[in-house]
Amino acid sequence: MTRLEKWMSTLLVLMLIWLCLVQDLLNLGYSKKFHDVILSLPVYLLVTAGSYLLGTLGFRLANFNDCEEAAQELFMQIQEAQADLSSKGLIL
Amino acid sequence: MATRTDQVVGFGLVVFSLVIFIYYTIWVIILPFIDSDHIIHTYFLPREYAIIIPLAAGLVLLLFVGLFITYVMLKNRKPAKKTN
């Protein structure tokens, strides 16, 4: 199952549940206030997802880090490769 | 390392998103169950705007993303044409 399919099926299930609630297929018989809240749930989901993504973005930005160990390792590997190549007669 | 500005902007974004989430939750989920003459209703716009504002903001965002992509693609196409 690809990532797209996973998200699509989740959204489909949520949409079906929401439609059941809006049409009151289970005959729960809730009041007008509850119905108003249920009607606005998709937009609420959108706003929640948006603010979560914005928060994640901000948090990752605040904790952005250099990878000094990886840079060191890469530098070592470049030097190793250069030494190996020049020992085989390649002029760098 | 993340500089001072990065940290300020990053945590500013976190706080901003939390404020949006809490305000919107109160507005949409909790407010219908509070009496309509309660003082808290003066701090919120009418309920229709809880739907209209996010949709309008989403449309504007999509518009800007589209404009940006169009701009970048047009800008990247010109040098390729000159070499032909």
N, CA and C atoms of all chains as a GROMACS GRO file, in nm:
protein
  528
    1MET      N    1   0.085  -0.120   0.000
    1MET     CA    2   0.000   0.000   0.000
    1MET      C    3   0.089   0.125   0.000
    2THR      N    4   0.075   0.207  -0.101
    2THR     CA    5   0.157   0.328  -0.104
    2THR      C    6   0.104   0.430  -0.003
    3ARG      N    7   0.183   0.533   0.016
    3ARG     CA    8   0.146   0.637   0.110
    3ARG      C    9   0.018   0.708   0.067
    4LEU      N   10   0.008   0.732  -0.067
    4LEU     CA   11  -0.110   0.801  -0.120
    4LEU      C   12  -0.237   0.720  -0.093
    5GLU      N   13  -0.227   0.587  -0.119
    5GLU     CA   14  -0.344   0.501  -0.097
    5GLU      C   15  -0.385   0.502   0.050
    6LYS      N   16  -0.283   0.500   0.138
    6LYS     CA   17  -0.311   0.500   0.281
    6LYS      C   18  -0.390   0.624   0.321
    7TRP      N   19  -0.339   0.740   0.275
    7TRP     CA   20  -0.407   0.866   0.310
    7TRP      C   21  -0.546   0.873   0.250
    8MET      N   22  -0.556   0.826   0.122
    8MET     CA   23  -0.685   0.833   0.054
    8MET      C   24  -0.788   0.747   0.126
    9SER      N   25  -0.747   0.624   0.167
    9SER     CA   26  -0.845   0.536   0.232
    9SER      C   27  -0.883   0.591   0.370
   10THR      N   28  -0.784   0.651   0.442
   10THR     CA   29  -0.818   0.712   0.571
   10THR      C   30  -0.919   0.824   0.552
   11LEU      N   31  -0.893   0.910   0.451
   11LEU     CA   32  -0.984   1.021   0.426
   11LEU      C   33  -1.123   0.970   0.386
   12LEU      N   34  -1.126   0.862   0.306
   12LEU     CA   35  -1.254   0.806   0.262
   12LEU      C   36  -1.335   0.756   0.382
   13VAL      N   37  -1.266   0.683   0.473
   13VAL     CA   38  -1.335   0.632   0.592
   13VAL      C   39  -1.389   0.747   0.676
   14LEU      N   40  -1.304   0.850   0.696
   14LEU     CA   41  -1.348   0.966   0.775
   14LEU      C   42  -1.469   1.032   0.710
   15MET      N   43  -1.466   1.044   0.575
   15MET     CA   44  -1.575   1.108   0.504
   15MET      C   45  -1.704   1.028   0.518
   16LEU      N   46  -1.692   0.894   0.512
   16LEU     CA   47  -1.812   0.810   0.527
   16LEU      C   48  -1.871   0.826   0.666
   17ILE      N   49  -1.783   0.825   0.769
   17ILE     CA   50  -1.832   0.844   0.906
   17ILE      C   51  -1.902   0.978   0.920
   18TRP      N   52  -1.839   1.081   0.858
   18TRP     CA   53  -1.896   1.215   0.867
   18TRP      C   54  -2.032   1.221   0.798
   19LEU      N   55  -2.043   1.159   0.680
   19LEU     CA   56  -2.171   1.158   0.608
   19LEU      C   57  -2.279   1.087   0.689
   20CYS      N   58  -2.241   0.973   0.753
   20CYS     CA   59  -2.336   0.903   0.840
   20CYS      C   60  -2.387   0.995   0.951
   21LEU      N   61  -2.293   1.071   1.009
   21LEU     CA   62  -2.331   1.159   1.119
   21LEU      C   63  -2.419   1.273   1.071
   22VAL      N   64  -2.384   1.330   0.953
   22VAL     CA   65  -2.462   1.444   0.903
   22VAL      C   66  -2.604   1.400   0.868
   23GLN      N   67  -2.614   1.283   0.800
   23GLN     CA   68  -2.746   1.236   0.760
   23GLN      C   69  -2.820   1.167   0.876
   24ASP      N   70  -2.752   1.150   0.988
   24ASP     CA   71  -2.808   1.083   1.106
   24ASP      C   72  -2.862   0.944   1.071
   25LEU      N   73  -2.776   0.864   1.004
   25LEU     CA   74  -2.818   0.730   0.961
   25LEU      C   75  -2.836   0.636   1.080
   26LEU      N   76  -2.768   0.665   1.192
   26LEU     CA   77  -2.780   0.578   1.308
   26LEU      C   78  -2.897   0.618   1.398
   27ASN      N   79  -2.970   0.725   1.357
   27ASN     CA   80  -3.084   0.774   1.435
   27ASN      C   81  -3.048   0.806   1.580
   28LEU      N   82  -2.937   0.879   1.595
   28LEU     CA   83  -2.899   0.917   1.731
   28LEU      C   84  -2.986   1.031   1.781
   29GLY      N   85  -3.040   1.109   1.688
   29GLY     CA   86  -3.134   1.215   1.724
   29GLY      C   87  -3.075   1.322   1.813
   30TYR      N   88  -2.959   1.380   1.770
   30TYR     CA   89  -2.900   1.484   1.853
   30TYR      C   90  -2.959   1.619   1.819
   31SER      N   91  -2.926   1.719   1.904
   31SER     CA   92  -2.990   1.850   1.890
   31SER      C   93  -2.927   1.928   1.776
   32LYS      N   94  -2.987   2.045   1.750
   32LYS     CA   95  -2.942   2.135   1.643
   32LYS      C   96  -2.798   2.181   1.665
   33LYS      N   97  -2.763   2.205   1.793
   33LYS     CA   98  -2.627   2.252   1.824
   33LYS      C   99  -2.523   2.147   1.783
   34PHE      N  100  -2.550   2.020   1.819
   34PHE     CA  101  -2.459   1.912   1.782
   34PHE      C  102  -2.446   1.903   1.631
   35HIS      N  103  -2.560   1.920   1.563
   35HIS     CA  104  -2.559   1.910   1.417
   35HIS      C  105  -2.472   2.020   1.357
   36ASP      N  106  -2.480   2.142   1.413
   36ASP     CA  107  -2.396   2.253   1.366
   36ASP      C  108  -2.248   2.218   1.381
   37VAL      N  109  -2.213   2.162   1.498
   37VAL     CA  110  -2.072   2.127   1.522
   37VAL      C  111  -2.026   2.022   1.423
   38ILE      N  112  -2.111   1.919   1.401
   38ILE     CA  113  -2.073   1.810   1.310
   38ILE      C  114  -2.056   1.862   1.168
   39LEU      N  115  -2.143   1.957   1.128
   39LEU     CA  116  -2.134   2.012   0.992
   39LEU      C  117  -1.999   2.078   0.967
   40SER      N  118  -1.941   2.140   1.071
   40SER     CA  119  -1.816   2.214   1.049
   40SER      C  120  -1.693   2.129   1.077
   41LEU      N  121  -1.710   2.000   1.104
   41LEU     CA  122  -1.593   1.916   1.137
   41LEU      C  123  -1.488   1.906   1.026
   42PRO      N  124  -1.525   1.895   0.896
   42PRO     CA  125  -1.420   1.888   0.793
   42PRO      C  126  -1.329   2.009   0.791
   43VAL      N  127  -1.390   2.129   0.804
   43VAL     CA  128  -1.307   2.250   0.807
   43VAL      C  129  -1.223   2.252   0.934
   44TYR      N  130  -1.279   2.201   1.043
   44TYR     CA  131  -1.203   2.193   1.168
   44TYR      C  132  -1.081   2.102   1.150
   45LEU      N  133  -1.102   1.989   1.081
   45LEU     CA  134  -0.991   1.897   1.053
   45LEU      C  135  -0.883   1.967   0.970
   46LEU      N  136  -0.928   2.045   0.871
   46LEU     CA  137  -0.834   2.119   0.786
   46LEU      C  138  -0.751   2.218   0.867
   47VAL      N  139  -0.820   2.294   0.953
   47VAL     CA  140  -0.750   2.395   1.034
   47VAL      C  141  -0.653   2.327   1.131
   48THR      N  142  -0.698   2.215   1.192
   48THR     CA  143  -0.612   2.142   1.286
   48THR      C  144  -0.486   2.091   1.215
   49ALA      N  145  -0.506   2.030   1.097
   49ALA     CA  146  -0.391   1.979   1.022
   49ALA      C  147  -0.297   2.093   0.985
   50GLY      N  148  -0.355   2.207   0.942
   50GLY     CA  149  -0.272   2.321   0.904
   50GLY      C  150  -0.190   2.373   1.019
   51SER      N  151  -0.253   2.388   1.137
   51SER     CA  152  -0.179   2.443   1.250
   51SER      C  153  -0.076   2.342   1.299
   52TYR      N  154  -0.107   2.211   1.289
   52TYR     CA  155  -0.007   2.110   1.328
   52TYR      C  156   0.115   2.118   1.237
   53LEU      N  157   0.091   2.131   1.106
   53LEU     CA  158   0.203   2.138   1.012
   53LEU      C  159   0.286   2.263   1.036
   54LEU      N  160   0.217   2.375   1.061
   54LEU     CA  161   0.288   2.501   1.087
   54LEU      C  162   0.374   2.488   1.213
   55GLY      N  163   0.316   2.426   1.318
   55GLY     CA  164   0.390   2.407   1.442
   55GLY      C  165   0.511   2.317   1.422
   56THR      N  166   0.493   2.208   1.346
   56THR     CA  167   0.606   2.118   1.318
   56THR      C  168   0.718   2.192   1.246
   57LEU      N  169   0.675   2.272   1.146
   57LEU     CA  170   0.772   2.350   1.068
   57LEU      C  171   0.853   2.442   1.160
   58GLY      N  172   0.782   2.514   1.249
   58GLY     CA  173   0.849   2.606   1.340
   58GLY      C  174   0.943   2.534   1.433
   59PHE      N  175   0.898   2.419   1.487
   59PHE     CA  176   0.980   2.343   1.581
   59PHE      C  177   1.107   2.292   1.515
   60ARG      N  178   1.092   2.237   1.394
   60ARG     CA  179   1.209   2.185   1.323
   60ARG      C  180   1.305   2.299   1.288
   61LEU      N  181   1.248   2.417   1.253
   61LEU     CA  182   1.332   2.532   1.222
   61LEU      C  183   1.412   2.576   1.344
   62ALA      N  184   1.345   2.577   1.461
   62ALA     CA  185   1.414   2.620   1.583
   62ALA      C  186   1.523   2.522   1.623
   63ASN      N  187   1.505   2.392   1.591
   63ASN     CA  188   1.603   2.292   1.631
   63ASN      C  189   1.690   2.246   1.516
   64PHE      N  190   1.702   2.332   1.414
   64PHE     CA  191   1.781   2.295   1.298
   64PHE      C  192   1.927   2.276   1.338
   65ASN      N  193   1.990   2.170   1.286
   65ASN     CA  194   2.123   2.137   1.335
   65ASN      C  195   2.221   2.110   1.222
   66ASP      N  196   2.348   2.142   1.248
   66ASP     CA  197   2.454   2.100   1.157
   66ASP      C  198   2.487   1.953   1.185
   67CYS      N  199   2.530   1.879   1.081
   67CYS     CA  200   2.571   1.741   1.102
   67CYS      C  201   2.724   1.737   1.100
   68GLU      N  202   2.786   1.776   1.213
   68GLU     CA  203   2.932   1.791   1.212
   68GLU      C  204   3.004   1.658   1.199
   69GLU      N  205   2.950   1.554   1.266
   69GLU     CA  206   3.014   1.422   1.256
   69GLU      C  207   3.010   1.371   1.113
   70ALA      N  208   2.894   1.389   1.047
   70ALA     CA  209   2.880   1.342   0.910
   70ALA      C  210   2.973   1.420   0.818
   71ALA      N  211   2.987   1.551   0.844
   71ALA     CA  212   3.077   1.633   0.761
   71ALA      C  213   3.220   1.584   0.777
   72GLN      N  214   3.259   1.554   0.903
   72GLN     CA  215   3.393   1.503   0.931
   72GLN      C  216   3.418   1.371   0.857
   73GLU      N  217   3.319   1.282   0.864
   73GLU     CA  218   3.332   1.151   0.800
   73GLU      C  219   3.348   1.166   0.649
   74LEU      N  220   3.264   1.256   0.591
   74LEU     CA  221   3.270   1.278   0.446
   74LEU      C  222   3.406   1.333   0.406
   75PHE      N  223   3.458   1.427   0.487
   75PHE     CA  224   3.589   1.487   0.459
   75PHE      C  225   3.698   1.379   0.460
   76MET      N  226   3.692   1.289   0.564
   76MET     CA  227   3.788   1.179   0.571
   76MET      C  228   3.781   1.091   0.448
   77GLN      N  229   3.657   1.061   0.405
   77GLN     CA  230   3.641   0.973   0.289
   77GLN      C  231   3.696   1.038   0.163
   78ILE      N  232   3.675   1.172   0.150
   78ILE     CA  233   3.730   1.242   0.032
   78ILE      C  234   3.882   1.232   0.031
   79GLN      N  235   3.944   1.254   0.149
   79GLN     CA  236   4.090   1.246   0.158
   79GLN      C  237   4.140   1.107   0.124
   80GLU      N  238   4.069   1.006   0.177
   80GLU     CA  239   4.105   0.867   0.151
   80GLU      C  240   4.102   0.839   0.001
   81ALA      N  241   3.993   0.885  -0.063
   81ALA     CA  242   3.977   0.861  -0.206
   81ALA      C  243   4.086   0.931  -0.285
   82GLN      N  244   4.120   1.054  -0.245
   82GLN     CA  245   4.225   1.128  -0.314
   82GLN      C  246   4.359   1.057  -0.303
   83ALA      N  247   4.390   1.009  -0.179
   83ALA     CA  248   4.516   0.938  -0.157
   83ALA      C  249   4.520   0.811  -0.241
   84ASP      N  250   4.408   0.739  -0.243
   84ASP     CA  251   4.401   0.614  -0.319
   84ASP      C  252   4.421   0.640  -0.469
   85LEU      N  253   4.352   0.746  -0.520
   85LEU     CA  254   4.362   0.775  -0.663
   85LEU      C  255   4.501   0.822  -0.701
   86SER      N  256   4.565   0.906  -0.615
   86SER     CA  257   4.698   0.953  -0.654
   86SER      C  258   4.803   0.843  -0.642
   87SER      N  259   4.778   0.743  -0.553
   87SER     CA  260   4.871   0.630  -0.546
   87SER      C  261   4.860   0.543  -0.670
   88LYS      N  262   4.747   0.552  -0.741
   88LYS     CA  263   4.731   0.476  -0.865
   88LYS      C  264   4.770   0.559  -0.987
   89GLY      N  265   4.829   0.678  -0.964
   89GLY     CA  266   4.886   0.753  -1.073
   89GLY      C  267   4.796   0.857  -1.135
   90LEU      N  268   4.681   0.885  -1.073
   90LEU     CA  269   4.593   0.989  -1.126
   90LEU      C  270   4.638   1.124  -1.073
   91ILE      N  271   4.653   1.222  -1.162
   91ILE     CA  272   4.696   1.355  -1.117
   91ILE      C  273   4.573   1.438  -1.085
   92LEU      N  274   4.563   1.481  -0.958
   92LEU     CA  275   4.446   1.558  -0.916
   92LEU      C  276   4.477   1.707  -0.918
   93MET      N  277   2.436   2.529   1.286
   93MET     CA  278   2.346   2.551   1.401
   93MET      C  279   2.238   2.653   1.366
   94ALA      N  280   2.125   2.635   1.431
   94ALA     CA  281   2.017   2.733   1.415
   94ALA      C  282   2.057   2.863   1.484
   95THR      N  283   2.049   2.972   1.412
   95THR     CA  284   2.087   3.100   1.472
   95THR      C  285   1.976   3.150   1.564
   96ARG      N  286   2.005   3.263   1.629
   96ARG     CA  287   1.909   3.324   1.721
   96ARG      C  288   1.778   3.357   1.646
   97THR      N  289   1.791   3.416   1.527
   97THR     CA  290   1.673   3.453   1.448
   97THR      C  291   1.590   3.330   1.415
   98ASP      N  292   1.660   3.220   1.374
   98ASP     CA  293   1.588   3.097   1.341
   98ASP      C  294   1.505   3.050   1.460
   99GLN      N  295   1.566   3.054   1.580
   99GLN     CA  296   1.496   3.006   1.698
   99GLN      C  297   1.376   3.092   1.731
  100VAL      N  298   1.396   3.227   1.718
  100VAL     CA  299   1.284   3.318   1.749
  100VAL      C  300   1.170   3.293   1.651
  101VAL      N  301   1.203   3.286   1.520
  101VAL     CA  302   1.098   3.263   1.419
  101VAL      C  303   1.032   3.128   1.440
  102GLY      N  304   1.114   3.023   1.468
  102GLY     CA  305   1.061   2.888   1.485
  102GLY      C  306   0.965   2.879   1.602
  103PHE      N  307   1.006   2.928   1.719
  103PHE     CA  308   0.917   2.919   1.834
  103PHE      C  309   0.799   3.014   1.819
  104GLY      N  310   0.818   3.126   1.746
  104GLY     CA  311   0.706   3.213   1.714
  104GLY      C  312   0.600   3.138   1.633
  105LEU      N  313   0.646   3.059   1.535
  105LEU     CA  314   0.553   2.979   1.454
  105LEU      C  315   0.480   2.877   1.541
  106VAL      N  316   0.554   2.812   1.633
  106VAL     CA  317   0.490   2.712   1.721
  106VAL      C  318   0.381   2.778   1.804
  107VAL      N  319   0.414   2.894   1.866
  107VAL     CA  320   0.316   2.964   1.950
  107VAL      C  321   0.195   3.008   1.867
  108PHE      N  322   0.222   3.061   1.747
  108PHE     CA  323   0.116   3.107   1.658
  108PHE      C  324   0.021   2.992   1.624
  109SER      N  325   0.079   2.874   1.590
  109SER     CA  326  -0.008   2.762   1.552
  109SER      C  327  -0.088   2.712   1.670
  110LEU      N  328  -0.028   2.712   1.791
  110LEU     CA  329  -0.103   2.672   1.910
  110LEU      C  330  -0.219   2.766   1.937
  111VAL      N  331  -0.192   2.899   1.922
  111VAL     CA  332  -0.298   2.998   1.945
  111VAL      C  333  -0.412   2.977   1.846
  112ILE      N  334  -0.377   2.956   1.718
  112ILE     CA  335  -0.481   2.933   1.617
  112ILE      C  336  -0.564   2.810   1.655
  113PHE      N  337  -0.494   2.701   1.692
  113PHE     CA  338  -0.565   2.576   1.724
  113PHE      C  339  -0.660   2.594   1.841
  114ILE      N  340  -0.612   2.657   1.950
  114ILE     CA  341  -0.696   2.672   2.070
  114ILE      C  342  -0.815   2.764   2.043
  115TYR      N  343  -0.787   2.879   1.977
  115TYR     CA  344  -0.893   2.975   1.947
  115TYR      C  345  -0.999   2.910   1.858
  116TYR      N  346  -0.955   2.837   1.756
  116TYR     CA  347  -1.050   2.778   1.662
  116TYR      C  348  -1.131   2.667   1.728
  117THR      N  349  -1.065   2.588   1.818
  117THR     CA  350  -1.138   2.484   1.889
  117THR      C  351  -1.248   2.544   1.975
  118ILE      N  352  -1.213   2.650   2.049
  118ILE     CA  353  -1.315   2.716   2.132
  118ILE      C  354  -1.428   2.768   2.045
  119TRP      N  355  -1.390   2.832   1.933
  119TRP     CA  356  -1.487   2.895   1.845
  119TRP      C  357  -1.586   2.794   1.787
  120VAL      N  358  -1.532   2.682   1.736
  120VAL     CA  359  -1.617   2.590   1.659
  120VAL      C  360  -1.681   2.483   1.746
  121ILE      N  361  -1.604   2.428   1.842
  121ILE     CA  362  -1.653   2.311   1.916
  121ILE      C  363  -1.726   2.351   2.044
  122ILE      N  364  -1.670   2.450   2.117
  122ILE     CA  365  -1.725   2.478   2.250
  122ILE      C  366  -1.834   2.585   2.248
  123LEU      N  367  -1.815   2.688   2.162
  123LEU     CA  368  -1.903   2.804   2.165
  123LEU      C  369  -2.052   2.773   2.143
  124PRO      N  370  -2.090   2.676   2.055
  124PRO     CA  371  -2.234   2.651   2.038
  124PRO      C  372  -2.304   2.605   2.165
  125PHE      N  373  -2.227   2.552   2.263
  125PHE     CA  374  -2.290   2.501   2.384
  125PHE      C  375  -2.292   2.604   2.497
  126ILE      N  376  -2.248   2.726   2.466
  126ILE     CA  377  -2.253   2.833   2.567
  126ILE      C  378  -2.368   2.925   2.532
  127ASP      N  379  -2.441   2.972   2.633
  127ASP     CA  380  -2.557   3.060   2.610
  127ASP      C  381  -2.519   3.177   2.522
  128SER      N  382  -2.610   3.213   2.428
  128SER     CA  383  -2.576   3.314   2.329
  128SER      C  384  -2.566   3.454   2.389
  129ASP      N  385  -2.611   3.475   2.515
  129ASP     CA  386  -2.596   3.608   2.574
  129ASP      C  387  -2.476   3.615   2.668
  130HIS      N  388  -2.395   3.509   2.670
  130HIS     CA  389  -2.274   3.509   2.754
  130HIS      C  390  -2.172   3.607   2.697
  131ILE      N  391  -2.091   3.667   2.789
  131ILE     CA  392  -1.996   3.772   2.748
  131ILE      C  393  -1.890   3.720   2.651
  132ILE      N  394  -1.860   3.587   2.654
  132ILE     CA  395  -1.753   3.531   2.572
  132ILE      C  396  -1.785   3.548   2.423
  133HIS      N  397  -1.913   3.560   2.388
  133HIS     CA  398  -1.949   3.570   2.246
  133HIS      C  399  -1.903   3.700   2.183
  134THR      N  400  -1.872   3.802   2.267
  134THR     CA  401  -1.825   3.929   2.208
  134THR      C  402  -1.683   3.916   2.155
  135TYR      N  403  -1.609   3.810   2.196
  135TYR     CA  404  -1.470   3.794   2.150
  135TYR      C  405  -1.459   3.712   2.022
  136PHE      N  406  -1.572   3.666   1.967
  136PHE     CA  407  -1.568   3.582   1.847
  136PHE      C  408  -1.660   3.640   1.740
  137LEU      N  409  -1.616   3.623   1.615
  137LEU     CA  410  -1.700   3.663   1.502
  137LEU      C  411  -1.819   3.567   1.491
  138PRO      N  412  -1.922   3.605   1.412
  138PRO     CA  413  -2.032   3.510   1.390
  138PRO      C  414  -1.983   3.378   1.333
  139ARG      N  415  -2.062   3.272   1.353
  139ARG     CA  416  -2.019   3.136   1.323
  139ARG      C  417  -1.989   3.112   1.175
  140GLU      N  418  -2.057   3.186   1.084
  140GLU     CA  419  -2.033   3.164   0.940
  140GLU      C  420  -1.887   3.186   0.906
  141TYR      N  421  -1.826   3.286   0.973
  141TYR     CA  422  -1.687   3.320   0.941
  141TYR      C  423  -1.591   3.208   0.979
  142ALA      N  424  -1.632   3.120   1.072
  142ALA     CA  425  -1.545   3.006   1.108
  142ALA      C  426  -1.527   2.912   0.989
  143ILE      N  427  -1.621   2.915   0.894
  143ILE     CA  428  -1.608   2.832   0.773
  143ILE      C  429  -1.545   2.914   0.661
  144ILE      N  430  -1.590   3.041   0.647
  144ILE     CA  431  -1.549   3.122   0.531
  144ILE      C  432  -1.400   3.155   0.537
  145ILE      N  433  -1.351   3.197   0.656
  145ILE     CA  434  -1.212   3.244   0.665
  145ILE      C  435  -1.111   3.132   0.631
  146PRO      N  436  -1.122   3.010   0.689
  146PRO     CA  437  -1.025   2.906   0.651
  146PRO      C  438  -1.030   2.870   0.503
  147LEU      N  439  -1.153   2.864   0.445
  147LEU     CA  440  -1.162   2.830   0.304
  147LEU      C  441  -1.098   2.939   0.218
  148ALA      N  442  -1.127   3.067   0.251
  148ALA     CA  443  -1.067   3.177   0.175
  148ALA      C  444  -0.915   3.176   0.188
  149ALA      N  445  -0.867   3.151   0.312
  149ALA     CA  446  -0.722   3.146   0.335
  149ALA      C  447  -0.659   3.033   0.255
  150GLY      N  448  -0.727   2.917   0.252
  150GLY     CA  449  -0.676   2.804   0.175
  150GLY      C  450  -0.669   2.835   0.026
  151LEU      N  451  -0.774   2.902  -0.026
  151LEU     CA  452  -0.774   2.937  -0.168
  151LEU      C  453  -0.661   3.034  -0.200
  152VAL      N  454  -0.642   3.136  -0.114
  152VAL     CA  455  -0.535   3.234  -0.136
  152VAL      C  456  -0.399   3.164  -0.134
  153LEU      N  457  -0.382   3.069  -0.038
  153LEU     CA  458  -0.257   2.994  -0.028
  153LEU      C  459  -0.231   2.915  -0.156
  154LEU      N  460  -0.335   2.843  -0.205
  154LEU     CA  461  -0.321   2.766  -0.329
  154LEU      C  462  -0.285   2.858  -0.445
  155LEU      N  463  -0.349   2.977  -0.448
  155LEU     CA  464  -0.322   3.074  -0.555
  155LEU      C  465  -0.175   3.114  -0.554
  156PHE      N  466  -0.123   3.143  -0.432
  156PHE     CA  467   0.017   3.184  -0.423
  156PHE      C  468   0.112   3.071  -0.459
  157VAL      N  469   0.078   2.947  -0.418
  157VAL     CA  470   0.162   2.833  -0.455
  157VAL      C  471   0.165   2.818  -0.607
  158GLY      N  472   0.048   2.832  -0.670
  158GLY     CA  473   0.040   2.822  -0.816
  158GLY      C  474   0.121   2.930  -0.884
  159LEU      N  475   0.108   3.055  -0.834
  159LEU     CA  476   0.183   3.166  -0.892
  159LEU      C  477   0.333   3.142  -0.878
  160PHE      N  478   0.375   3.093  -0.761
  160PHE     CA  479   0.517   3.068  -0.737
  160PHE      C  480   0.571   2.962  -0.832
  161ILE      N  481   0.494   2.852  -0.848
  161ILE     CA  482   0.538   2.744  -0.937
  161ILE      C  483   0.546   2.795  -1.081
  162THR      N  484   0.444   2.873  -1.122
  162THR     CA  485   0.444   2.929  -1.257
  162THR      C  486   0.568   3.016  -1.278
  163TYR      N  487   0.596   3.102  -1.179
  163TYR     CA  488   0.711   3.193  -1.188
  163TYR      C  489   0.841   3.115  -1.203
  164VAL      N  490   0.858   3.013  -1.116
  164VAL     CA  491   0.983   2.936  -1.118
  164VAL      C  492   0.999   2.862  -1.250
  165MET      N  493   0.889   2.801  -1.299
  165MET     CA  494   0.898   2.724  -1.424
  165MET      C  495   0.928   2.816  -1.542
  166LEU      N  496   0.864   2.934  -1.546
  166LEU     CA  497   0.891   3.028  -1.655
  166LEU      C  498   1.035   3.075  -1.651
  167LYS      N  499   1.085   3.100  -1.529
  167LYS     CA  500   1.221   3.150  -1.514
  167LYS      C  501   1.322   3.045  -1.558
  168ASN      N  502   1.294   2.917  -1.530
  168ASN     CA  503   1.388   2.811  -1.564
  168ASN      C  504   1.383   2.772  -1.711
  169ARG      N  505   1.278   2.811  -1.782
  169ARG     CA  506   1.265   2.766  -1.921
  169ARG      C  507   1.346   2.854  -2.016
  170LYS      N  508   1.364   2.983  -1.981
  170LYS     CA  509   1.425   3.077  -2.076
  170LYS      C  510   1.567   3.041  -2.118
  171PRO      N  511   1.660   3.009  -2.025
  171PRO     CA  512   1.797   2.978  -2.068
  171PRO      C  513   1.802   2.856  -2.160
  172ALA      N  514   1.714   2.758  -2.138
  172ALA     CA  515   1.712   2.638  -2.221
  172ALA      C  516   1.677   2.673  -2.365
  173LYS      N  517   1.588   2.774  -2.381
  173LYS     CA  518   1.548   2.812  -2.517
  173LYS      C  519   1.661   2.881  -2.592
  174LYS      N  520   1.741   2.960  -2.516
  174LYS     CA  521   1.849   3.035  -2.581
  174LYS      C  522   1.953   2.941  -2.639
  175THR      N  523   1.982   2.831  -2.568
  175THR     CA  524   2.087   2.741  -2.615
  175THR      C  525   2.044   2.664  -2.739
  176ASN      N  526   1.911   2.650  -2.757
  176ASN     CA  527   1.866   2.573  -2.875
  176ASN      C  528   1.890   2.650  -3.004
   0.00000   0.00000   0.00000
